[in-house]
Every structure is written in C-alpha cells, then in structure tokens.
C-alpha cells in the first residue's frame, strides 16, 4: 500500500506540474479563461484554442496530452487503492479515520502506510 499511495502522490504532483506549465504558457501568450479551470468546460475551451505559431501549437498539444495522461494515471492508481484497501491489514484503521468528517479513503490511507511497515 505504501508504494501505491506514494505512486498516486507522485502522479498528482506530475498532474499539477503539467497543469501549471500549460497555464503559464497560456498566460504568457495572453489567453485567459474566466471561470474554473480543469473542468469539462475548460477542456472544451482549450480544445478551441489555436496558438499563434506552429511550434507553440505543438507545445500546447503536448501539454494537453501530458495533463490527460497524468489524469488517467491518477484515476488508475486511485481505483487500485480503493480496490486493495479492504484487504489491507490496516483497513480497520482506515475505516475508523473515515468516520471523521471530511476524511475520505484517499485521505485516511496515506498516513497509515508508514505505520504498516
């Protein structure tokens, strides 16, 4: 479980970095989206954007691809954590933590991973 939760944390960090890189490029070029970012509507807006030069369009598409790739990776790892926690020996502690308001499975599992060694 330790490796799985750490891999998910790494994937979330890579996702955040990819999003920051794309946001930085868009701001640098004067593209502004007025509402919440990384929603379905925002991705629709991104799909309609055309960069000023062909090289910038290539970089833009690579950033979009990196975001989608890391998002899929986070989803896969999340699904594995959700599937494996019930059979983990620390599952009772995870369930107890989840009884607290605002504590989800993904919040409860990582702190316990280091205790379970």
C-alpha positions in Angstrom: 0.0 0.0 0.0 2.9 2.3 0.7 4.2 2.1 -2.9 0.7 2.5 -4.3 -0.1 5.7 -2.2 3.3 7.1 -3.0 2.8 6.5 -6.7 -0.5 8.2 -6.6 1.0 11.2 -4.8 3.7 11.3 -7.5 1.1 11.2 -10.2 -0.9 14.0 -8.6 2.3 16.1 -8.4 3.0 15.4 -12.1 -0.5 16.4 -13.0 -0.2 19.6 -11.1 3.1 20.4 -12.8 1.7 19.7 -16.2 -1.3 22.0 -15.4 1.0 24.8 -14.2 3.1 24.5 -17.3 0.1 24.8 -19.6 -1.4 27.7 -17.5 1.9 29.5 -17.6 2.2 29.2 -21.4 -1.4 30.4 -21.9 -0.9 33.4 -19.6 2.4 34.3 -21.3 0.5 34.3 -24.7 -2.4 36.3 -23.4 -5.0 33.5 -23.3 -7.4 33.8 -20.3 -10.2 31.6 -19.2 -12.6 33.4 -16.9 -14.1 30.5 -14.9 -13.0 27.4 -13.0 -10.0 25.7 -14.5 -9.7 21.9 -15.3 -13.4 21.4 -15.7 -15.1 19.8 -18.7 -16.0 23.3 -19.9 -12.4 24.4 -19.5 -11.1 21.5 -21.6 -13.7 22.4 -24.2 -12.3 25.9 -24.3 -8.8 24.6 -24.5 -9.8 22.4 -27.5 -10.9 25.5 -29.4 -7.7 27.5 -28.8 -5.2 28.0 -31.6 -1.7 29.1 -30.8 0.0 31.9 -32.8 2.8 29.8 -34.3 3.1 26.1 -35.3 5.8 25.4 -32.7 3.6 26.8 -30.0 0.7 24.7 -31.2 2.9 21.6 -30.8 3.9 22.6 -27.3 0.3 23.4 -26.4 -0.9 19.9 -27.6 2.0 18.2 -25.7 0.9 20.0 -22.5 -2.7 18.9 -23.1 -1.6 15.3 -23.7 0.6 15.4 -20.5 -2.4 16.6 -18.4 -4.7 13.9 -19.8 -2.0 11.2 -19.4 -1.4 12.1 -15.7 -5.1 12.4 -15.0 -5.6 8.9 -16.3 -2.7 7.7 -14.2 -4.2 9.2 -11.1 -7.5 7.6 -11.8 -5.9 4.2 -12.3 -4.0 4.4 -9.1 -7.0 5.7 -7.2 -9.0 2.8 -8.4 -6.3 0.3 -7.3 -6.1 1.9 -3.8 -9.9 1.7 -3.5 -9.9 -2.0 -4.5 -7.0 -3.0 -2.3 -7.6 -1.1 1.0 -10.4 -3.5 2.1 -8.0 -6.4 2.1 -5.1 -4.4 3.7 -4.3 -5.2 7.3 -4.7 -1.5 8.2 -8.3 -1.4 6.8 -9.9 -1.1 10.2 -7.8 2.0 10.9 -8.7 3.4 7.5 -12.4 2.8 8.2 -12.1 4.4 11.7 -10.4 7.5 10.2 -13.1 7.8 7.6 -15.7 8.1 10.3 -14.3 11.6 10.8 -15.9 14.4 8.9 -14.1 15.2 5.6 -11.8 12.2 5.7 -12.1 10.1 2.6 -10.3 6.8 1.9 -7.6 8.7 0.0 -7.0 10.9 3.0 -7.1 8.1 5.5 -4.8 5.6 3.8 -1.5 7.6 3.2 -0.8 8.4 6.8 -1.2 4.8 7.8 1.0 3.5 5.0 4.2 4.3 7.0 2.8 2.7 10.2 2.1 -0.6 8.4 5.7 -1.5 7.7 
